Amino acid sequence: MDTRSETLGSEANMGSGSNGSAAQFKELFDGVDDLIHRIADVQSPEIQKIRAKARVALGAARSAVKDSAAHVGRQARQLASTTDGYVRESPWQVIALATTIGLLAGIAIGRRGAGN
């Protein structure tokens, strides 16, 4: 394995959550791109076809990842806006709900601790 691949692999493993996924996608795309460049000198017609298909697939995959990220971002903003609106319209209901959830969690933790 070359140094570039080792570096990319260690960077991808350092991330967690969505950042880790982004690093893994970047590593995958960079690896495929590197492979396409390494076989650029091969003049076999079949290899040329495979390389062209790989480039098209790589472009489509990059586009899909960007579209998915944009969609998730829009959904998160919409959810935050909806939640903010609800909290502003019904603050006492939200306080009551949060208190109830906290009370139930406290009871559950207390029972679990007492059972030991």
N, C-alpha and C positions, 0 to 999 in steps of 0.2 A: 504494500500500500504506500502511495507517495505521501509526502509531507502535507500537501494541500488537502488531500482527502482526510488525513488524520486531524488537521486543524478544523475542517468543516464539521467532522463528526463530533469533536469535543465541544464546539460552539453550540451545536444542536442539542447536545445532552445537557448543557448548562441551563437552558431555558425551561420554564414550566408553564403549564396552562396554554393560553393562546400564543404567548411568545415562543414557547417551545415548539408548538405546531408550526408557527411561521418559520422558525429556524429549520425545522425538518423539511418543510416544503421548499425553502430556499436551497437547502442542501441537495434535495432531490433534483430540482431544476438545474442547479449548477452542475451536478454530476452528469445529467443527461446532456446538457449543453457542452460540457467538457468532452464527453464521449463523441458527440457529433463532430467536434473540432478535431479530435484525434484521428477519426477515420476519414477526414476530408481528403487525404492524399490517396486513398484507395480508389482506383478507377473502375472497379467492377460495376457494371450497370445495375446489378441486383443490390449492391451496397449503396449505390447512389439513390435508388428508389426507397430503400429502407431509411436512409438518412433524411430524405425529403419528407417521408411520412412521420418520422420522429420529430422533425422541426414543426410540422403542422400540429401534431399532437401536443408538443411542448407549449406552443403558442396558445392552443385551446385550453390547456390545463392552467396556464398562468392567468388567462382571462377568467376562467371559472373561479379560481381562488380569489381574484380581486373582486369579482361580482358578489361572491358569497360574503366576503368581508364587508363590503359596502351594505349588503342586505342586513347583516347582523347589526351593523352600526345603526342603520335606520330603525330597526326594530327596538334596539336598546334606547334610542332617543325617544321613540314613541311611547315605550313603556314608562320611562322616566317622566315624561310629560303627563301621561295619564295618572300616574301615581301622585305627582305633584298637585294636579288638579283635584284629585280626590281628597288629599290631605288638607288642602286649602278650603274645600267645601265642607268637610266633616271632620274637623280636628278632634273633637271629643270622642267620636267613634273610633278614630285611629288610636287615641290614647287608651281607650278601654280595651281595644283589641290587643295592643302591645302589652298592656298590664296583664291581661288574661293569659297570653302566651308566656310571659315571664313567670307568672304564678304557676302555671302547669309545668313548665320546665323545671322550676325550683322544687316542686313536689316530686317530680319524677327523679330528679337527681338526689333529693333527700331520701327517697325510698330505696334507691339503688345503694346509696351509702350506708343506710341502716341495715340493709340485708346482708352486708359483709360481716 
